[in-house]
Amino acid sequence: MKKYIALLRGINVSGCKKVPMAELRELLSKVGFRNVQTYIQSGNVVFQSSEGNKQALEEIIQNEIQQCFGFEVPVLVLTSSEIKEIFDSCPFSEEKKEKSYFTLLHTTPSQELVISTLKEDYPNETFYIKDQCVYFYSLNGYGKAKCNNNFFERKLKVSATTRNYKTMVKLIAMS
């Protein structure tokens, strides 16, 4: 069985799209996933599955959440080695890396959109786009940043979900 990380977008935010983690673990265990673990309430799931198709895993998770909780949730599934490679490829210095954010893209954006987005410039905000990840750092923190998850989704025309450094470290340790 292979280890995977599922990243759910937009759950348990300001009381909307509530998905209790205990119920999510039980739900995913019932569909045959093994050793299901969650980390914090924002939709980070580590599990094992014999299914080798990540898109099929995403669809299974999305369908189960839709049936159980009654709403759609975008899901991105990565292997443990993929998430480690993304983390290790962060271009920031160690000091900045510990305060950085990883916007994980569901698909690789077109080169045209990447070039166009890279022309955007906001004071105290730095980002790099590499394959299916935007590495982001803001001197003023993420809450006040112009370049947030919605910004990158809009500019790159892809579904995305963002995790901070601490969450990435924990997910790698769990997987």
Phi and psi restraints in degrees (value plus and minus 20) as a CYANA .aco file:
   2 LYS   PHI    -117.9   -77.9
   2 LYS   PSI     127.2   167.2
   3 LYS   PHI    -110.0   -70.0
   3 LYS   PSI     118.1   158.1
   4 TYR   PHI    -152.6  -112.6
   4 TYR   PSI     139.1   179.1
   5 ILE   PHI    -142.1  -102.1
   5 ILE   PSI     105.0   145.0
   6 ALA   PHI    -125.4   -85.4
   6 ALA   PSI     109.6   149.6
   7 LEU   PHI    -133.5   -93.5
   7 LEU   PSI      95.9   135.9
   8 LEU   PHI    -114.8   -74.8
   8 LEU   PSI     118.1   158.1
   9 ARG   PHI    -121.1   -81.1
   9 ARG   PSI     109.5   149.5
  10 GLY   PHI      55.9    95.9
  10 GLY   PSI       7.1    47.1
  11 ILE   PHI    -119.7   -79.7
  11 ILE   PSI     135.6   175.6
  12 ASN   PHI      33.1    73.1
  12 ASN   PSI      18.7    58.7
  13 VAL   PHI    -127.7   -87.7
  13 VAL   PSI      99.2   139.2
  14 SER   PHI      32.1    72.1
  14 SER   PSI      18.5    58.5
  15 GLY   PHI      58.6    98.6
  15 GLY   PSI     -15.6    24.4
  16 CYS   PHI    -120.9   -80.9
  16 CYS   PSI     132.3   172.3
  17 LYS   PHI      27.1    67.1
  17 LYS   PSI      39.1    79.1
  18 LYS   PHI     -91.9   -51.9
  18 LYS   PSI     106.2   146.2
  19 VAL   PHI    -154.3  -114.3
  19 VAL   PSI      78.6   118.6
  20 PRO   PHI     -82.9   -42.9
  20 PRO   PSI     113.3   153.3
  21 MET   PHI     -84.1   -44.1
  21 MET   PSI     -55.3   -15.3
  22 ALA   PHI     -83.2   -43.2
  22 ALA   PSI     -62.3   -22.3
  23 GLU   PHI     -86.8   -46.8
  23 GLU   PSI     -58.7   -18.7
  24 LEU   PHI     -84.0   -44.0
  24 LEU   PSI     -63.6   -23.6
  25 ARG   PHI     -80.3   -40.3
  25 ARG   PSI     -64.9   -24.9
  26 GLU   PHI     -83.5   -43.5
  26 GLU   PSI     -64.0   -24.0
  27 LEU   PHI     -79.5   -39.5
  27 LEU   PSI     -67.2   -27.2
  28 LEU   PHI     -92.7   -52.7
  28 LEU   PSI     -49.6    -9.6
  29 SER   PHI     -86.5   -46.5
  29 SER   PSI     -58.4   -18.4
  30 LYS   PHI     -84.9   -44.9
  30 LYS   PSI     -46.9    -6.9
  31 VAL   PHI    -109.4   -69.4
  31 VAL   PSI     -14.8    25.2
  32 GLY   PHI      86.4   126.4
  32 GLY   PSI     -19.3    20.7
  33 PHE   PHI     -93.8   -53.8
  33 PHE   PSI     127.8   167.8
  34 ARG   PHI    -133.2   -93.2
  34 ARG   PSI     133.9   173.9
  35 ASN   PHI      29.3    69.3
  35 ASN   PSI      27.6    67.6
  36 VAL   PHI     -93.9   -53.9
  36 VAL   PSI     104.5   144.5
  37 GLN   PHI    -150.3  -110.3
  37 GLN   PSI     127.1   167.1
  38 THR   PHI    -141.3  -101.3
  38 THR   PSI     137.3   177.3
  39 TYR   PHI    -151.2  -111.2
  39 TYR   PSI     104.7   144.7
  40 ILE   PHI      27.4    67.4
  40 ILE   PSI    -198.9  -158.9
  41 GLN   PHI    -109.8   -69.8
  41 GLN   PSI     -19.1    20.9
  42 SER   PHI    -109.5   -69.5
  42 SER   PSI     -11.0    29.0
  43 GLY   PHI      71.5   111.5
  43 GLY   PSI      34.5    74.5
  44 ASN   PHI    -136.9   -96.9
  44 ASN   PSI      96.9   136.9
  45 VAL   PHI    -146.6  -106.6
  45 VAL   PSI     109.3   149.3
  46 VAL   PHI    -132.0   -92.0
  46 VAL   PSI     112.8   152.8
  47 PHE   PHI    -175.5  -135.5
  47 PHE   PSI     150.3   190.3
  48 GLN   PHI    -137.1   -97.1
  48 GLN   PSI     125.6   165.6
  49 SER   PHI    -172.9  -132.9
  49 SER   PSI     129.3   169.3
  50 SER   PHI    -104.6   -64.6
  50 SER   PSI     -32.9     7.1
  51 GLU   PHI     -88.5   -48.5
  51 GLU   PSI     105.5   145.5
  52 GLY   PHI    -115.7   -75.7
  52 GLY   PSI     -25.3    14.7
  53 ASN   PHI    -118.5   -78.5
  53 ASN   PSI      91.2   131.2
  54 LYS   PHI     -84.0   -44.0
  54 LYS   PSI     -56.5   -16.5
  55 GLN   PHI     -84.4   -44.4
  55 GLN   PSI     -59.0   -19.0
  56 ALA   PHI     -83.8   -43.8
  56 ALA   PSI     -60.6   -20.6
  57 LEU   PHI     -82.9   -42.9
  57 LEU   PSI     -62.9   -22.9
  58 GLU   PHI     -79.3   -39.3
  58 GLU   PSI     -64.6   -24.6
  59 GLU   PHI     -85.1   -45.1
  59 GLU   PSI     -60.7   -20.7
  60 ILE   PHI     -80.1   -40.1
  60 ILE   PSI     -68.4   -28.4
  61 ILE   PHI     -84.3   -44.3
  61 ILE   PSI     -65.8   -25.8
  62 GLN   PHI     -79.6   -39.6
  62 GLN   PSI     -66.5   -26.5
  63 ASN   PHI     -83.3   -43.3
  63 ASN   PSI     -62.6   -22.6
  64 GLU   PHI     -85.0   -45.0
  64 GLU   PSI     -61.3   -21.3
  65 ILE   PHI     -85.4   -45.4
  65 ILE   PSI     -62.3   -22.3
  66 GLN   PHI     -79.8   -39.8
  66 GLN   PSI     -66.7   -26.7
  67 GLN   PHI     -88.1   -48.1
  67 GLN   PSI     -60.2   -20.2
  68 CYS   PHI    -101.0   -61.0
  68 CYS   PSI     -62.4   -22.4
  69 PHE   PHI    -127.8   -87.8
  69 PHE   PSI     -34.0     6.0
  70 GLY   PHI      63.7   103.7
  70 GLY   PSI      -0.9    39.1
  71 PHE   PHI    -168.3  -128.3
  71 PHE   PSI     138.9   178.9
  72 GLU   PHI    -104.4   -64.4
  72 GLU   PSI     122.4   162.4
  73 VAL   PHI    -156.1  -116.1
  73 VAL   PSI     100.9   140.9
  74 PRO   PHI     -84.4   -44.4
  74 PRO   PSI     118.0   158.0
  75 VAL   PHI    -149.8  -109.8
  75 VAL   PSI     114.7   154.7
  76 LEU   PHI    -138.5   -98.5
  76 LEU   PSI     104.7   144.7
  77 VAL   PHI    -130.4   -90.4
  77 VAL   PSI     109.3   149.3
  78 LEU   PHI    -147.5  -107.5
  78 LEU   PSI     134.4   174.4
  79 THR   PHI    -100.4   -60.4
  79 THR   PSI     142.2   182.2
  80 SER   PHI     -82.3   -42.3
  80 SER   PSI     -55.7   -15.7
  81 SER   PHI     -90.2   -50.2
  81 SER   PSI     -53.4   -13.4
  82 GLU   PHI     -86.4   -46.4
  82 GLU   PSI     -63.6   -23.6
  83 ILE   PHI     -87.5   -47.5
  83 ILE   PSI     -55.5   -15.5
  84 LYS   PHI     -86.0   -46.0
  84 LYS   PSI     -62.4   -22.4
  85 GLU   PHI     -83.8   -43.8
  85 GLU   PSI     -61.2   -21.2
  86 ILE   PHI     -80.8   -40.8
  86 ILE   PSI     -67.1   -27.1
  87 PHE   PHI     -81.7   -41.7
  87 PHE   PSI     -67.2   -27.2
  88 ASP   PHI     -87.3   -47.3
  88 ASP   PSI     -40.8    -0.8
  89 SER   PHI    -106.9   -66.9
  89 SER   PSI     -18.4    21.6
  90 CYS   PHI     -78.0   -38.0
  90 CYS   PSI     104.9   144.9
  91 PRO   PHI    -102.5   -62.5
  91 PRO   PSI     -24.8    15.2
  92 PHE   PHI     -99.1   -59.1
  92 PHE   PSI     136.7   176.7
  93 SER   PHI     -82.4   -42.4
  93 SER   PSI     141.9   181.9
  94 GLU   PHI     -77.9   -37.9
  94 GLU   PSI     -59.2   -19.2
  95 GLU   PHI     -82.1   -42.1
  95 GLU   PSI     -65.6   -25.6
  96 LYS   PHI     -94.5   -54.5
  96 LYS   PSI     -55.0   -15.0
  97 LYS   PHI     -77.5   -37.5
  97 LYS   PSI     -59.8   -19.8
  98 GLU   PHI     -87.8   -47.8
  98 GLU   PSI     -33.3     6.7
  99 LYS   PHI    -137.6   -97.6
  99 LYS   PSI      -0.5    39.5
 100 SER   PHI    -118.7   -78.7
 100 SER   PSI     150.4   190.4
 101 TYR   PHI    -147.6  -107.6
 101 TYR   PSI     128.8   168.8
 102 PHE   PHI    -138.7   -98.7
 102 PHE   PSI      89.0   129.0
 103 THR   PHI    -114.3   -74.3
 103 THR   PSI      88.5   128.5
 104 LEU   PHI    -111.4   -71.4
 104 LEU   PSI     103.0   143.0
 105 LEU   PHI    -116.1   -76.1
 105 LEU   PSI     118.9   158.9
 106 HIS   PHI     -87.6   -47.6
 106 HIS   PSI     -53.5   -13.5
 107 THR   PHI    -157.5  -117.5
 107 THR   PSI     142.1   182.1
 108 THR   PHI     -94.8   -54.8
 108 THR   PSI     105.7   145.7
 109 PRO   PHI     -92.6   -52.6
 109 PRO   PSI     140.5   180.5
 110 SER   PHI     -85.4   -45.4
 110 SER   PSI     131.0   171.0
 111 GLN   PHI     -81.2   -41.2
 111 GLN   PSI     -56.7   -16.7
 112 GLU   PHI     -79.0   -39.0
 112 GLU   PSI     -66.6   -26.6
 113 LEU   PHI     -88.3   -48.3
 113 LEU   PSI     -55.9   -15.9
 114 VAL   PHI     -82.6   -42.6
 114 VAL   PSI     -68.8   -28.8
 115 ILE   PHI     -81.1   -41.1
 115 ILE   PSI     -63.9   -23.9
 116 SER   PHI     -82.2   -42.2
 116 SER   PSI     -63.4   -23.4
 117 THR   PHI     -87.6   -47.6
 117 THR   PSI     -57.4   -17.4
 118 LEU   PHI     -84.5   -44.5
 118 LEU   PSI     -38.7     1.3
 119 LYS   PHI     -96.7   -56.7
 119 LYS   PSI     -36.6     3.4
 120 GLU   PHI     -87.4   -47.4
 120 GLU   PSI     120.4   160.4
 121 ASP   PHI    -161.7  -121.7
 121 ASP   PSI     100.1   140.1
 122 TYR   PHI    -145.2  -105.2
 122 TYR   PSI     117.0   157.0
 123 PRO   PHI     -76.9   -36.9
 123 PRO   PSI     118.4   158.4
 124 ASN   PHI      47.0    87.0
 124 ASN   PSI      -6.3    33.7
 125 GLU   PHI    -146.5  -106.5
 125 GLU   PSI     113.2   153.2
 126 THR   PHI    -151.6  -111.6
 126 THR   PSI     116.5   156.5
 127 PHE   PHI    -166.5  -126.5
 127 PHE   PSI     133.0   173.0
 128 TYR   PHI    -149.1  -109.1
 128 TYR   PSI     123.4   163.4
 129 ILE   PHI    -135.8   -95.8
 129 ILE   PSI     102.7   142.7
 130 LYS   PHI    -157.2  -117.2
 130 LYS   PSI      95.6   135.6
 131 ASP   PHI      33.9    73.9
 131 ASP   PSI    -131.9   -91.9
 132 GLN   PHI    -128.1   -88.1
 132 GLN   PSI      12.8    52.8
 133 CYS   PHI    -165.8  -125.8
 133 CYS   PSI     119.8   159.8
 134 VAL   PHI    -128.3   -88.3
 134 VAL   PSI     101.5   141.5
 135 TYR   PHI    -113.3   -73.3
 135 TYR   PSI     103.5   143.5
 136 PHE   PHI    -150.7  -110.7
 136 PHE   PSI     118.0   158.0
 137 TYR   PHI    -156.8  -116.8
 137 TYR   PSI     114.5   154.5
 138 SER   PHI    -150.1  -110.1
 138 SER   PSI     107.5   147.5
 139 LEU   PHI     -80.5   -40.5
 139 LEU   PSI     -51.4   -11.4
 140 ASN   PHI    -115.4   -75.4
 140 ASN   PSI     -13.7    26.3
 141 GLY   PHI      69.9   109.9
 141 GLY   PSI     144.5   184.5
 142 TYR   PHI     -92.3   -52.3
 142 TYR   PSI     -54.7   -14.7
 143 GLY   PHI     -80.7   -40.7
 143 GLY   PSI     -48.4    -8.4
 144 LYS   PHI    -124.5   -84.5
 144 LYS   PSI     -16.4    23.6
 145 ALA   PHI     -93.6   -53.6
 145 ALA   PSI     122.6   162.6
 146 LYS   PHI     -97.4   -57.4
 146 LYS   PSI     -56.7   -16.7
 147 CYS   PHI    -108.9   -68.9
 147 CYS   PSI      55.2    95.2
 148 ASN   PHI    -123.7   -83.7
 148 ASN   PSI    -192.9  -152.9
 149 ASN   PHI     -76.1   -36.1
 149 ASN   PSI     -66.5   -26.5
 150 ASN   PHI     -83.0   -43.0
 150 ASN   PSI     -58.5   -18.5
 151 PHE   PHI     -78.4   -38.4
 151 PHE   PSI     -69.8   -29.8
 152 PHE   PHI     -88.4   -48.4
 152 PHE   PSI     -57.3   -17.3
 153 GLU   PHI     -80.9   -40.9
 153 GLU   PSI     -65.1   -25.1
 154 ARG   PHI     -86.0   -46.0
 154 ARG   PSI     -67.0   -27.0
 155 LYS   PHI     -91.2   -51.2
 155 LYS   PSI     -58.9   -18.9
 156 LEU   PHI    -115.2   -75.2
 156 LEU   PSI     -28.1    11.9
 157 LYS   PHI      35.1    75.1
 157 LYS   PSI      26.5    66.5
 158 VAL   PHI    -160.1  -120.1
 158 VAL   PSI     135.2   175.2
 159 SER   PHI     -94.9   -54.9
 159 SER   PSI     122.2   162.2
 160 ALA   PHI    -168.3  -128.3
 160 ALA   PSI     141.8   181.8
 161 THR   PHI    -165.4  -125.4
 161 THR   PSI     122.0   162.0
 162 THR   PHI    -132.7   -92.7
 162 THR   PSI     119.7   159.7
 163 ARG   PHI    -151.1  -111.1
 163 ARG   PSI     128.0   168.0
 164 ASN   PHI    -106.8   -66.8
 164 ASN   PSI     153.7   193.7
 165 TYR   PHI     -75.9   -35.9
 165 TYR   PSI     -68.9   -28.9
 166 LYS   PHI     -79.3   -39.3
 166 LYS   PSI     -61.9   -21.9
 167 THR   PHI     -85.7   -45.7
 167 THR   PSI     -62.3   -22.3
 168 MET   PHI     -81.2   -41.2
 168 MET   PSI     -63.7   -23.7
 169 VAL   PHI     -80.2   -40.2
 169 VAL   PSI     -65.0   -25.0
 170 LYS   PHI     -84.7   -44.7
 170 LYS   PSI     -63.1   -23.1
 171 LEU   PHI     -83.7   -43.7
 171 LEU   PSI     -58.5   -18.5
 172 ILE   PHI     -84.8   -44.8
 172 ILE   PSI     -62.3   -22.3
 173 ALA   PHI     -84.4   -44.4
 173 ALA   PSI     -57.9   -17.9
 174 MET   PHI     -92.9   -52.9
 174 MET   PSI     -45.9    -5.9
